[in-house]
Amino acid sequence: MTQSIDTRCVQAGYTPGNGDPRQVPIIQSTTFKYDTSDAMGRLFDLEDEGYFYSRLQNPTTDIVAAKICNLEGGSAAMLTGSGQAANFFAVFNICETGGHVVASSSIYGGTFNLLAHTLEKMGVSTTFVSPDCTAEELDAAFQTNTKCVFGEILANPALTVLDIEKFAAAAHAHGVPLIVDNTFPTPVNCRPIEWGADIVTHSTTKYMDGHGCALGGAIIDSGNFDWMAHADKFPGLTQPDESYHGIVYAEKFGQGGAYITKAVSQLMRDFGAVQSPQNAFYLNLGLESLHVRVPRHCQNGLAVAEFLEQHPKISSVRYPGLKSDPGYELAKKYMPNGTCGVVSFELAGGRQSAEAFMAALKVASIETHVADARTCCLHPASTTHRQMTDEELIEAGVSPAMVRMSCGLEGTQDLIDDIAQALEQA
Ligand SMILES: *Cc1c(COP(=O)(O)O)cnc(C)c1O
């Protein structure tokens, strides 16, 4: 019988044996000892499973990756040093020079930069489409060299909701996987694999950690995408890897293991964006209470959004839990138990009044962060999205008067009182 997500948040990934530590042990070791060179050599050849160097694998990070894999309902998973590394690896693992990505335009600023600029320099091009595009517009974005589709379930900071089924259908019709960043809903509120996503990514820095203490990322493979059926598109998975004596990932590790094994054994080996065992330990502490914290973040988010919506100094509010929000119906479908604690809104007084409002807040603080136990807020146009042109800002759903507030776990009325007094001064 499958256990509830609550029990899995607390216990999945680690089952201690008799006399073992109850808490996940931090294996603070870069390296591992072997009796013979031959025994270690078999690990280098991916012939045996085991640990030899923590850039490739470490027992602590493996335990935490296994928990996240379980929560998302995947076949394999890995941790990375940050959410940026997770999204980079997730795309680059199947989309190299000459490849093309179809991406929702409503995504995190860092991921937009990654796709529009850095991957572009590496010879990977991206066509951005509005998350609200029609099926025909989406279809028209594909090219013969398209290797994947990318989107965020709940976009940071625009809070648009991705119609996962629409994007999955288009990706699959073109023989490529859908990669979705599930950072904001977390698997407590949405499990994208159940809706057709093939690969899921996370910035674990956000709700999963939840205490603002450890940067991290994760990639989860559903095991549902048949690489061999589209072998010509994905030679990296379906043709011999000369750096491992000619193994073919999709043959040796199967549909459920090929993608993550390749990402670890090639990309982590060569780029080295590892999550430390210490950070994985902190992440696991966050995961143990994720199912308790996320509903409370959502409760505060909804209350704040409802308060802002009726306030005369606020010209618009985006919170997909509000009935008036354009994403409400999609949110109800994909996230019936709630969305997240982040609310985006615009002050009627424009950019300056947004800045004055933020400076007057006492409970909420100004930070480049979201999804923390402490309420924080940010002015995207002058911070995370400042490299964007006005046109790009509007495409990404960000206006100059927009404030992004991440409601923490404080008392609901304290948050509302704080916002009310700051609006008086704005
Ligand atoms: C924060 C964030 C990222 C980047 O993650 P880091 O851990 O900061 O590198 C990627 N995607 C989304 C949706 C995010 O919110």
The ligand as a Gaussian input file, in Angstrom:
#p B3LYP/6-31G(d) Opt

LIG

0 1
 C       15.055000      30.000000      -7.196000
 C       14.590000      29.286000      -8.381000
 C       15.500000      28.690000      -9.266000
 C       16.996000      28.783000      -9.061000
 O       17.341000      28.069000      -7.921000
 P       18.662000      28.376000      -7.045000
 O       18.586000      27.326000      -5.996000
 O       18.538000      29.765000      -6.542000
 O       19.825000      28.203000      -7.957000
 C       14.993000      28.008000     -10.347000
 N       13.665000      27.923000     -10.576000
 C       12.768000      28.491000      -9.741000
 C       11.314000      28.360000     -10.023000
 C       13.195000      29.179000      -8.626000
 O       12.284000      29.747000      -7.802000

